[in-house]
Amino acid sequence: MTLNLYDTYSRSLRELQPIKPGHISLYACGPTVYDYAHIGNLRTYIFVDLLRRALEYSGLQVNHVMNITDVGHLTSDQDSGEDKMEKGSQRTGKTAWEIAEQYTRAFKQDLASLNIQEPVTWCSATDHIADQIEFIADLERKGFTYRTADGIYFDTSRQPDYGHLARLDRAGLQSGKRVDIGDKKQITDFALWKFSGVVGQRQMEWDSPWGVGFPGWHIECSAMSARHLGEYFDIHCGGEDHVPVHHSNEIAQTEARYGTRLANFWLHGAFLKSSEAKMSKSSGAFVRVQTLIDRGVDPLAFRYLCLTTHYRSQLSFSDDALDSAASGFERMRALVARLGEPGVPDDGYLDRFEAELRHDLNFPRALALAWEMLKSDLPDASKKATISRFDEAFGLRLALWTPAVVGVPPALAELMARRELARAERRWSDADQLRIQARSIGYELDDTAAGQQARRM
């Protein structure tokens, strides 16, 4: 199965041909670990996981690398404001190093809750300072840098194609600038290394050929992807907010050093919106995975919600949308739980499923196909085998879930599965009748946040 993916760099749908046959090198921009991730952030990582699962479903071996930004990301996303790690330290009273450890651990727990596979390689900015210094020094030797009062900057005027990824109007930006750019030559120039003395006392700083300081945000991804995947690799992905600044700067640095655009494909996931605005920590529209759990919502229901909208389309989040997704997810897994042992998957449905994945990861249509298959007249054993194959890409753990029926007789287990489906489909009268049947064989069924619980009468 060959995937056709939308490449932001070329603005076109292209056939993915691995640089190394049978293998895919994939780099994804990870979190800045100064606070908890919100579900808007996590939609991007669900997209990355769906991409990886589709690649693996097609038989490719994926070398997936993700960074942890634990230094250098300023609050403006460019070259002004506080370092987010230092700001998080001030907010909590913990050291910046403690903040990084706490929120890295929390982020990994969120990934587990959403059944997002961890990358093959984690790489943190603070563990790769030497790589970043070496990268900057090479850019300096090639004449792409200049020094200002507060740091070492990349000279974007040396890159004729700078901003191609975002189709930036460089001349318009320069002539229409309304912000103080300090000693920068162009508004698009960006920091490679910042001096500590200029921005005040810091917890995170290192010696360098240019003085004590810390790396800019953009250099870490170029340096770490080169370290772990090489000068040119298959796919770089992240959120659409990275296109105009972070990813454009990554490309500029790498082109200057190696003569490549870093990755063959650039893939970007769209925002999750809440009340018509992008979800962000600064906006106050901040829903965490733990928020969902506290509301009694299975985090996988949010993953299901993400499957209903194409990764390049913005997803509108609301309580109603989440409730609808949770209902659909509960109904689907209740249906799957009733199917029994798997048999042979249906080739026709598998072919149609793969066609949807091939067309730029069309998971919304793939999900609709799953519903069509489950409602079809295929034998239950074939349905179970087919949905299990689908779920290798969905990542919903459908085949692993069963109602809470441990330690009960088989007849009661079957009755509870039927009642679970009735509840998911909001057939309350049927659910009540099944509860009465359970009483007739000596069991009371209690509905709890964890699902049905059976107890002897």
C-alpha positions as CSV (number, residue, x, y, z in Angstrom):
1,M,0.0,0.0,0.0
2,T,1.5,3.3,-1.1
3,L,0.3,6.5,0.6
4,N,-0.4,9.8,-1.1
5,L,0.2,12.6,1.3
6,Y,-0.3,16.4,1.2
7,D,3.1,18.1,1.3
8,T,3.0,21.6,2.6
9,Y,6.3,22.5,1.0
10,S,5.1,21.8,-2.5
11,R,1.4,22.5,-1.8
12,S,0.5,19.2,-3.5
13,L,-0.6,15.6,-3.0
14,R,2.5,13.4,-3.6
15,E,3.2,9.7,-3.6
16,L,5.4,8.7,-0.7
17,Q,8.5,6.9,-1.9
18,P,10.8,6.1,1.1
19,I,14.4,7.3,0.8
20,K,15.4,3.9,2.1
21,P,13.1,1.2,0.7
22,G,10.9,-0.3,3.4
23,H,11.8,2.3,6.0
24,I,10.5,5.7,7.0
25,S,12.4,8.3,9.0
26,L,9.9,10.6,10.8
27,Y,10.5,13.6,13.0
28,A,7.7,15.3,14.9
29,C,8.0,18.5,16.9
30,G,7.3,17.7,20.6
31,P,6.0,19.8,23.5
32,T,7.6,22.7,25.4
33,V,7.3,21.2,28.8
34,Y,6.6,24.2,31.0
35,D,2.9,23.3,31.6
36,Y,0.4,20.5,31.0
37,A,-0.5,19.8,27.4
38,H,-4.1,20.7,26.4
39,I,-6.2,18.7,24.0
40,G,-5.5,21.2,21.2
41,N,-1.8,20.2,21.5
42,L,-2.7,16.6,21.8
43,R,-4.8,16.6,18.6
44,T,-1.5,17.2,16.8
45,Y,0.1,14.2,18.4
46,I,-3.0,12.0,17.6
47,F,-2.4,13.1,14.0
48,V,1.2,12.1,14.2
49,D,0.2,8.7,15.7
50,L,-2.4,8.1,13.0
51,L,0.3,8.9,10.4
52,R,2.7,6.4,12.0
53,R,0.1,3.7,12.3
54,A,-0.9,4.1,8.6
55,L,2.8,3.8,7.6
56,E,3.2,0.7,9.7
57,Y,-0.1,-0.7,8.5
58,S,1.3,-0.4,4.9
59,G,4.3,-2.5,5.9
60,L,6.9,0.2,6.5
61,Q,9.3,0.3,9.4
62,V,9.1,3.7,11.1
63,N,12.0,5.4,12.9
64,H,10.0,8.0,14.8
65,V,11.9,10.8,16.6
66,M,10.3,13.4,18.8
67,N,12.0,16.3,20.7
68,I,11.3,17.7,24.1
69,T,11.8,21.5,24.2
70,D,13.1,22.2,27.7
71,V,15.0,25.4,27.0
72,G,15.0,28.3,24.6
73,H,11.3,28.6,23.7
74,L,10.5,32.3,24.3
75,T,6.9,33.4,25.0
76,S,6.7,35.2,21.6
77,D,7.6,32.0,19.7
78,Q,10.3,34.2,18.1
79,D,13.0,36.2,19.9
80,S,11.4,38.3,22.6
81,G,9.7,37.7,26.0
82,E,10.6,35.2,28.7
83,D,11.8,31.7,28.3
84,K,8.8,29.5,28.9
85,M,10.7,27.2,31.2
86,E,12.0,30.0,33.3
87,K,8.5,31.5,33.4
88,G,7.1,28.1,34.5
89,S,9.7,28.0,37.3
90,Q,8.6,31.4,38.6
91,R,5.0,30.3,38.5
92,T,5.5,27.1,40.5
93,G,8.5,27.9,42.7
94,K,10.3,24.8,41.3
95,T,13.5,24.8,39.3
96,A,13.4,24.9,35.6
97,W,14.9,21.4,35.6
98,E,12.1,20.1,38.0
99,I,9.5,21.7,35.8
100,A,10.8,19.9,32.7
101,E,10.8,16.6,34.5
102,Q,7.3,17.0,35.9
103,Y,5.6,18.1,32.6
104,T,7.6,15.6,30.5
105,R,6.2,12.8,32.7
106,A,2.7,14.3,32.5
107,F,2.9,14.5,28.7
108,K,3.9,10.9,28.4
109,Q,1.0,9.9,30.7
110,D,-1.4,11.8,28.4
111,L,0.0,9.9,25.4
112,A,-0.6,6.6,27.2
113,S,-4.2,7.7,28.0
114,L,-4.9,8.4,24.3
115,N,-3.1,5.3,23.1
116,I,-0.5,7.4,21.3
117,Q,2.6,5.4,20.6
118,E,5.8,6.8,22.1
119,P,8.5,7.6,19.5
120,V,11.4,5.3,19.0
121,T,13.7,8.1,20.2
122,W,13.0,10.9,22.6
123,C,15.5,13.8,22.4
124,S,15.6,16.8,24.7
125,A,17.1,20.2,23.8
126,T,19.2,20.3,27.0
127,D,20.8,16.9,26.1
128,H,21.9,18.2,22.7
129,I,23.6,21.6,23.5
130,A,26.9,20.5,22.0
131,D,25.1,19.5,18.7
132,Q,23.4,22.9,18.6
133,I,26.6,24.8,19.3
134,E,28.4,22.8,16.5
135,F,25.5,23.6,14.1
136,I,25.7,27.3,14.8
137,A,29.5,27.4,14.5
138,D,29.2,25.8,11.1
139,L,26.6,28.4,10.0
140,E,29.0,31.1,11.3
141,R,31.9,29.7,9.2
142,K,29.6,29.7,6.1
143,G,28.7,33.3,6.7
144,F,25.0,33.0,7.6
145,T,25.2,34.6,11.1
146,Y,25.8,38.0,12.7
147,R,26.1,39.2,16.2
148,T,23.9,41.7,18.1
149,A,23.9,43.0,21.6
150,D,21.7,40.1,22.8
151,G,22.8,37.1,20.7
152,I,23.8,35.4,17.5
153,Y,21.3,35.7,14.7
154,F,20.6,33.9,11.4
155,D,20.7,36.3,8.4
156,T,17.7,35.3,6.3
157,S,18.7,37.6,3.5
158,R,21.4,35.0,2.6
159,Q,18.6,32.6,1.8
160,P,16.8,33.6,-1.4
161,D,14.1,31.0,-0.9
162,Y,13.5,31.8,2.8
163,G,9.8,31.4,3.8
164,H,8.9,29.2,0.8
165,L,7.1,26.7,3.1
166,A,4.7,29.5,4.3
167,R,4.7,31.5,1.1
168,L,6.0,34.5,3.1
169,D,6.0,37.9,1.4
170,R,9.4,38.9,2.8
171,A,9.5,42.3,1.1
172,G,6.0,43.1,2.4
173,L,7.0,42.0,5.9
174,Q,10.1,44.2,5.9
175,S,8.4,47.3,4.4
176,G,5.3,47.0,6.6
177,K,7.0,46.1,9.9
178,R,5.4,47.7,13.0
179,V,7.4,46.1,15.7
180,D,10.7,47.0,17.2
181,I,13.2,44.4,15.8
182,G,16.1,45.8,17.8
183,D,19.5,45.1,16.2
184,K,18.1,42.5,13.8
185,K,18.8,43.3,10.1
186,Q,15.5,41.9,8.9
187,I,12.3,41.2,10.6
188,T,12.5,37.6,9.6
189,D,16.0,37.0,11.1
190,F,16.0,34.8,14.2
191,A,18.1,34.0,17.2
192,L,20.5,31.0,17.1
193,W,22.1,31.8,20.5
194,K,21.0,34.2,23.2
195,F,23.3,35.8,25.7
196,S,22.4,35.3,29.4
197,G,23.7,38.6,30.7
198,V,21.3,40.6,28.5
199,V,18.1,38.7,29.6
200,G,19.0,38.5,33.3
201,Q,20.0,35.7,35.7
202,R,19.0,32.3,34.3
203,Q,18.9,28.7,35.7
204,M,19.6,27.2,32.3
205,E,22.7,28.5,30.6
206,W,25.9,27.1,29.0
207,D,29.3,28.2,27.8
208,S,29.8,28.7,24.1
209,P,32.3,30.3,21.7
210,W,30.1,33.4,21.8
211,G,29.7,33.6,25.6
212,V,27.5,32.2,28.3
213,G,23.9,31.8,27.1
214,F,21.3,29.4,25.7
215,P,20.2,28.2,22.3
216,G,17.3,29.7,20.3
217,W,14.2,27.6,19.9
218,H,14.5,26.8,16.2
219,I,18.1,25.4,16.2
220,E,17.3,22.4,18.4
221,C,15.1,20.6,15.9
222,S,17.6,21.1,13.0
223,A,20.4,19.8,15.2
224,M,18.6,16.9,16.8
225,S,16.9,15.7,13.6
226,A,20.3,15.7,11.9
227,R,21.8,13.8,14.8
228,H,19.2,11.1,14.9
229,L,17.9,10.9,11.3
230,G,20.6,12.5,9.1
231,E,20.8,15.6,6.9
232,Y,17.7,14.6,4.9
233,F,14.9,12.4,6.0
234,D,11.4,11.3,4.8
235,I,8.8,13.2,6.9
236,H,8.8,16.2,9.2
237,C,5.4,16.9,10.8
238,G,3.8,19.2,13.4
239,G,1.0,21.7,14.0
240,E,0.0,24.2,11.3
241,D,1.1,27.0,13.7
242,H,4.7,26.0,13.1
243,V,4.6,26.7,9.3
244,P,5.3,30.5,9.2
245,V,8.1,30.7,11.8
246,H,9.5,27.5,13.4
247,H,9.5,25.2,10.4
248,S,10.5,27.9,8.0
249,N,13.5,28.6,10.2
250,E,14.4,25.0,10.5
251,I,14.5,24.7,6.7
252,A,16.6,27.9,6.4
253,Q,19.2,26.6,8.9
254,T,19.4,23.2,7.3
255,E,19.6,24.5,3.7
256,A,22.4,26.8,4.8
257,R,24.4,24.0,6.4
258,Y,23.6,20.9,4.3
259,G,21.9,22.2,1.2
260,T,18.7,20.3,1.8
261,R,15.2,21.3,2.9
262,L,15.5,18.9,5.8
263,A,12.7,16.6,4.9
264,N,11.2,15.2,1.7
265,F,7.6,15.7,3.1
266,W,6.3,18.4,5.4
267,L,2.9,17.5,7.0
268,H,0.9,19.7,9.2
269,G,-2.2,19.1,11.4
270,A,-4.8,21.8,11.8
271,F,-5.9,23.5,15.0
272,L,-8.5,22.3,17.4
273,K,-10.9,25.2,18.0
274,S,-13.0,26.0,21.1
275,S,-15.7,28.6,20.8
276,E,-14.3,29.7,17.4
277,A,-10.8,30.3,18.7
278,K,-7.7,28.2,18.6
279,M,-7.3,26.3,21.9
280,S,-4.2,27.7,23.8
281,K,-3.0,28.1,27.3
282,S,-2.8,31.9,27.0
283,S,-6.4,32.1,25.8
284,G,-7.8,30.4,28.9
285,A,-9.5,27.8,26.6
286,F,-7.5,25.0,28.2
287,V,-8.9,21.5,28.5
288,R,-6.6,18.7,29.6
289,V,-6.9,14.9,29.3
290,Q,-7.4,14.9,33.1
291,T,-10.3,17.3,32.6
292,L,-12.0,14.7,30.4
293,I,-11.3,12.0,33.0
294,D,-12.8,14.2,35.7
295,R,-15.9,14.5,33.6
296,G,-16.2,10.8,33.3
297,V,-15.2,10.7,29.7
298,D,-12.8,8.0,28.4
299,P,-9.9,9.8,26.8
300,L,-10.2,7.4,23.8
301,A,-13.6,9.1,23.1
302,F,-11.5,12.3,22.3
303,R,-9.3,10.2,20.0
304,Y,-12.5,9.0,18.3
305,L,-13.6,12.6,17.9
306,C,-10.3,13.4,16.2
307,L,-10.9,10.6,13.7
308,T,-14.2,12.2,12.6
309,T,-12.4,15.2,11.1
310,H,-9.5,15.2,8.5
311,Y,-6.2,16.1,10.0
312,R,-5.9,19.2,7.7
313,S,-9.3,20.5,8.7
314,Q,-9.8,22.5,11.9
315,L,-11.8,20.6,14.5
316,S,-14.4,22.4,16.5
317,F,-14.5,21.2,20.1
318,S,-17.6,21.6,22.3
319,D,-19.3,19.6,25.0
320,D,-21.9,18.5,22.5
321,A,-19.3,17.3,20.0
322,L,-17.5,15.4,22.7
323,D,-20.7,13.8,24.0
324,S,-21.6,12.7,20.5
325,A,-18.2,11.2,20.0
326,A,-18.3,9.4,23.4
327,S,-21.7,7.9,22.5
328,G,-20.4,6.7,19.1
329,F,-17.3,5.3,20.6
330,E,-19.1,3.5,23.4
331,R,-21.6,2.1,20.9
332,M,-18.8,0.9,18.6
333,R,-16.8,-0.9,21.2
334,A,-20.0,-2.5,22.7
335,L,-20.8,-3.8,19.2
336,V,-17.3,-5.2,18.8
337,A,-17.4,-6.8,22.3
338,R,-20.4,-8.9,21.2
339,L,-18.7,-10.3,18.1
340,G,-16.9,-13.2,19.8
341,E,-13.7,-14.8,18.4
342,P,-12.2,-13.4,15.1
343,G,-12.2,-15.4,11.9
344,V,-10.9,-14.2,8.5
345,P,-11.1,-10.5,7.6
346,D,-13.1,-9.5,4.6
347,D,-10.9,-8.6,1.7
348,G,-13.4,-6.3,0.1
349,Y,-13.6,-4.1,3.2
350,L,-9.9,-4.2,3.7
351,D,-9.3,-3.0,0.2
352,R,-11.7,-0.1,0.7
353,F,-10.2,0.8,4.0
354,E,-6.7,0.9,2.5
355,A,-7.9,3.1,-0.3
356,E,-9.1,5.7,2.3
357,L,-5.7,5.6,4.1
358,R,-3.9,5.9,0.8
359,H,-5.7,9.1,0.0
360,D,-4.0,11.5,2.5
361,L,-5.0,9.6,5.6
362,N,-8.8,10.0,5.1
363,F,-9.7,8.6,8.6
364,P,-13.2,10.2,8.7
365,R,-14.2,8.1,5.6
366,A,-12.4,5.1,7.1
367,L,-14.4,5.4,10.3
368,A,-17.6,5.6,8.3
369,L,-16.6,2.5,6.5
370,A,-16.0,0.7,9.8
371,W,-19.6,1.5,10.8
372,E,-20.9,0.3,7.5
373,M,-19.0,-3.0,7.9
374,L,-20.2,-3.5,11.5
375,K,-23.8,-3.0,10.4
376,S,-23.4,-5.3,7.4
377,D,-24.5,-9.0,7.1
378,L,-21.0,-10.3,7.3
379,P,-20.5,-13.2,9.8
380,D,-19.6,-12.0,13.3
381,A,-16.2,-13.7,13.1
382,S,-15.4,-11.9,9.9
383,K,-16.5,-8.6,11.4
384,K,-14.3,-9.1,14.4
385,A,-11.2,-9.9,12.3
386,T,-11.9,-7.0,10.0
387,I,-12.4,-4.4,12.7
388,S,-9.3,-5.7,14.5
389,R,-7.3,-4.9,11.3
390,F,-8.9,-1.5,11.0
391,D,-8.1,-0.8,14.6
392,E,-4.4,-1.3,14.0
393,A,-4.7,2.2,12.3
394,F,-7.4,3.7,14.5
395,G,-5.7,2.9,17.7
396,L,-9.0,2.7,19.7
397,R,-8.3,-0.6,21.5
398,L,-11.6,-1.9,20.2
399,A,-10.6,-5.6,20.3
400,L,-9.1,-5.3,23.7
401,W,-12.1,-3.8,25.5
402,T,-14.7,-6.0,27.2
403,P,-17.5,-5.0,29.7
404,A,-16.6,-5.4,33.3
405,V,-17.7,-9.0,33.6
406,V,-14.8,-10.7,35.3
407,G,-15.9,-13.5,37.6
408,V,-19.5,-13.8,36.4
409,P,-21.2,-16.7,34.6
410,P,-21.1,-16.8,30.8
411,A,-24.9,-16.2,30.5
412,L,-24.6,-13.1,32.6
413,A,-21.6,-11.9,30.7
414,E,-23.6,-12.1,27.4
415,L,-26.5,-10.3,29.0
416,M,-24.2,-7.5,30.2
417,A,-22.7,-7.1,26.8
418,R,-26.2,-6.8,25.3
419,R,-27.2,-4.3,27.9
420,E,-24.0,-2.3,27.3
421,L,-24.9,-2.0,23.7
422,A,-28.5,-1.0,24.5
423,R,-27.2,1.8,26.8
424,A,-24.8,3.0,24.1
425,E,-27.7,3.2,21.7
426,R,-29.9,4.9,24.3
427,R,-32.5,2.1,24.2
428,W,-33.3,2.6,27.9
429,S,-36.3,0.4,27.9
430,D,-34.3,-2.5,26.6
431,A,-31.6,-1.8,29.1
432,D,-34.1,-1.9,31.9
433,Q,-35.5,-5.2,30.7
434,L,-32.0,-6.7,30.6
435,R,-31.4,-5.6,34.2
436,I,-34.6,-7.4,35.2
437,Q,-33.4,-10.5,33.4
438,A,-30.1,-10.3,35.4
439,R,-32.1,-10.2,38.6
440,S,-34.0,-13.4,37.6
441,I,-30.7,-15.3,37.6
442,G,-29.6,-13.7,40.9
443,Y,-27.6,-10.6,40.0
444,E,-28.1,-6.9,40.4
445,L,-26.4,-4.7,37.8
446,D,-25.1,-1.3,39.0
447,D,-24.1,1.4,36.6
448,T,-20.9,3.1,37.7
449,A,-18.4,5.5,36.1
450,A,-16.2,2.5,35.4
451,G,-19.1,0.7,33.6
452,Q,-21.5,-2.0,34.7
453,Q,-20.8,-3.9,37.9
454,A,-22.5,-7.2,38.8
455,R,-23.2,-8.2,42.4
456,R,-25.0,-11.2,43.8
457,M,-28.5,-10.4,45.3
